[in-house]
Amino acid sequence: MIGLDRVYSAHSGLVFRTAYRITGNAADAEDVLQTVFLRLMRRDQAAGALENEESYLRRAAVNVSLDLVRSKQAARAVPIDDAPPSQLAEGKSQDMGELKECLRRALAHLNRRDAEVFALRFFEGHENPEIARILGISQVHVAVILHRTRKQLQKEVRSYMGEKS
């Protein structure tokens, strides 16, 4: 457990910040932090030491955060026919809080790899070469994923704001 204490001391802030940027909520970020380190604690000892703790924990934080956003979204889902007029796009005031929530919902619809690449680039501020290294993919693949993901998210946000594509 001493090793886990060291890893927690060294990286808990990174995990919390990553989770907070994605969830937008300190309580949810704390839940993500707990989940990531519980999973690390339960990790099969036969798997050996982590090759790159920071990269592993950052990816785990992104994935657990996205899972949390998805689960909350599924719990709040209301069929559009049943939604009160105030929840429909034409009746919403389009402030930054709603726009951020729209982006979180749109991220929840992305596949795991695309959401992870997007979060590493735009929430964590990593450059494409570093993302490629963290995920073990080519820089070209990172660029393609980012381009495709930005287009998809722009379409979702425009739709949310009541604009035509």
C-alpha positions, 0 to 999 in steps of 0.5 A, spaced: 500 500 500 505 504 500 506 504 493 499 506 492 500 512 497 506 515 493 502 514 487 496 518 490 500 523 493 503 524 486 497 524 482 491 525 485 491 533 483 492 531 476 486 526 476 481 531 480 483 536 475 482 532 469 475 529 472 473 536 474 474 539 467 470 534 464 464 533 469 464 541 471 462 539 478 467 538 484 463 532 487 463 528 481 470 529 480 471 527 487 467 521 485 471 520 479 478 520 483 475 515 488 473 510 483 480 511 479 484 509 485 479 504 487 480 501 481 488 502 481 488 498 488 484 492 486 488 492 479 491 485 479 498 484 482 500 480 476 499 485 471 505 488 474 507 496 475 505 501 471 509 503 465 507 510 465 503 512 472 501 519 469 498 517 462 495 511 465 491 515 471 490 521 466 486 516 461 483 513 467 480 519 469 478 521 462 474 515 461 471 514 468 469 522 467 465 520 461 462 514 464 459 518 469 457 524 464 453 518 460 450 515 466 447 522 469 445 524 462 441 517 461 438 518 468 435 525 466 433 523 459 426 525 457 423 524 451 422 530 447 414 530 446 414 530 454 419 535 455 416 542 458 417 547 452 422 551 457 427 545 455 426 545 448 432 549 444 427 555 442 425 556 449 432 556 452 437 562 454 443 560 451 448 562 456 455 559 458 452 554 463 447 551 458 453 551 452 457 547 457 452 542 459 450 541 451 458 540 450 458 535 456 452 531 453 455 531 446 461 528 449 457 523 452 455 521 445 462 520 442 465 513 442 470 512 448 477 514 443 474 520 440 472 523 447 478 521 450 483 525 444 478 531 445 479 531 452 486 530 452 487 536 447 482 541 449 481 540 457 488 538 458 491 542 453 496 537 451 499 537 444 498 532 438 504 529 439 503 528 446 496 525 445 499 520 440 504 518 445 500 517 451 495 513 447 500 509 443 497 512 436 500 516 430 499 523 430 496 523 424 490 519 427 490 524 433 489 529 428 484 526 424 480 524 430 480 531 433 478 534 426 472 529 426 470 530 433 470 538 432 465 537 426 461 532 430 461 537 436 459 543 432 453 540 429 451 538 436 452 545 439 448 548 433 443 543 433 442 545 441 442 552 439 437 552 434 441 553 428 441 549 421 447 545 420 
